[in-house]
């Protein structure tokens, strides 16, 4: 997991801000992140503007620690950011 993810402890979660050159690039990333979420069954909280998205990955319900699946999901999001658009 990239060191740009910030691990918070109260409540336990991972946070990261991704920045983009324009809205079209952001929109493509959000579409691909949504597809990843569906495949993995993990749904981060997202807040976005014209050229950024803030992601928060929370612990599993009933858990008090971040599991390996959520850390892998964070890595997968980082890889999506680096991949070129599928267009």
C-alpha positions as CSV (number, residue, x, y, z in Angstrom):
1,X,0.0,0.0,0.0
2,X,1.4,3.4,-1.0
3,X,2.6,5.6,1.8
4,X,0.2,8.3,0.5
5,X,-2.6,6.5,2.2
6,X,-3.1,7.8,5.7
7,X,-4.2,5.3,8.3
8,X,-6.5,6.8,11.0
9,X,-7.4,5.1,14.2
10,X,-10.5,6.7,15.5
11,X,-12.5,5.3,13.8
12,X,-10.1,3.0,11.9
13,X,-9.9,3.8,8.2
14,X,-7.6,4.6,5.3
15,X,-7.8,8.0,3.6
16,X,-6.3,9.4,0.4
17,X,-6.8,12.2,-2.1
18,X,-6.3,11.6,-5.8
19,X,-5.8,14.6,-8.1
20,X,-6.5,14.7,-11.8
21,X,-5.7,17.1,-14.7
22,X,-9.3,17.5,-15.7
23,X,-12.9,16.3,-15.1
24,X,-12.9,13.7,-17.9
25,X,-9.9,11.9,-16.4
26,X,-11.5,12.0,-13.0
27,X,-14.7,10.7,-14.4
28,X,-13.0,7.8,-16.1
29,X,-11.2,6.9,-12.8
30,X,-14.4,7.0,-10.9
31,X,-16.1,4.7,-13.4
32,X,-13.2,2.2,-13.1
33,X,-13.2,2.5,-9.3
34,X,-16.9,1.7,-9.3
35,X,-16.3,-1.4,-11.3
36,X,-13.5,-2.5,-8.9
37,X,-15.8,-1.9,-6.0
38,X,-18.5,-4.1,-7.5
39,X,-15.9,-6.9,-8.2
40,X,-14.5,-6.7,-4.7
41,X,-17.6,-5.9,-2.8
42,X,-15.9,-3.0,-1.0
43,X,-17.4,0.5,-1.2
44,X,-15.3,3.4,-0.1
45,X,-16.7,6.8,0.8
46,X,-15.9,9.3,-1.9
47,X,-16.2,13.0,-2.1
48,X,-15.1,14.7,-5.3
49,X,-14.8,18.0,-7.1
50,X,-13.8,19.0,-10.7
51,X,-10.3,17.5,-10.5
52,X,-10.0,15.4,-7.3
53,X,-11.5,12.7,-5.3
54,X,-11.1,11.9,-1.6
55,X,-11.4,8.2,-0.7
56,X,-12.0,6.7,2.7
57,X,-11.9,3.0,3.2
58,X,-13.5,1.9,6.5
59,X,-13.1,-1.3,8.4
60,X,-15.5,-4.2,8.0
61,X,-18.7,-3.9,10.0
62,X,-18.1,-5.3,13.5
63,X,-14.3,-5.1,13.1
64,X,-11.9,-2.8,14.9
65,X,-8.9,-3.2,12.5
66,X,-8.3,-2.9,8.8
67,X,-8.0,-6.2,7.1
68,X,-5.8,-7.3,4.3
69,X,-8.6,-7.1,1.7
70,X,-9.0,-3.4,2.4
71,X,-5.3,-2.8,2.1
72,X,-5.2,-4.7,-1.2
73,X,-8.2,-2.7,-2.4
74,X,-6.2,0.5,-1.6
75,X,-3.3,-0.9,-3.7
76,X,-5.8,-1.7,-6.5
77,X,-7.1,1.9,-6.5
78,X,-3.5,3.2,-6.8
79,X,-2.9,0.9,-9.8
80,X,-6.1,2.2,-11.4
81,X,-4.9,5.7,-11.0
82,X,-1.6,4.8,-12.9
83,X,-3.3,2.9,-15.7
84,X,-4.3,4.8,-18.9
85,X,-7.9,5.2,-19.7
86,X,-9.6,2.2,-21.4
87,X,-10.9,4.6,-24.2
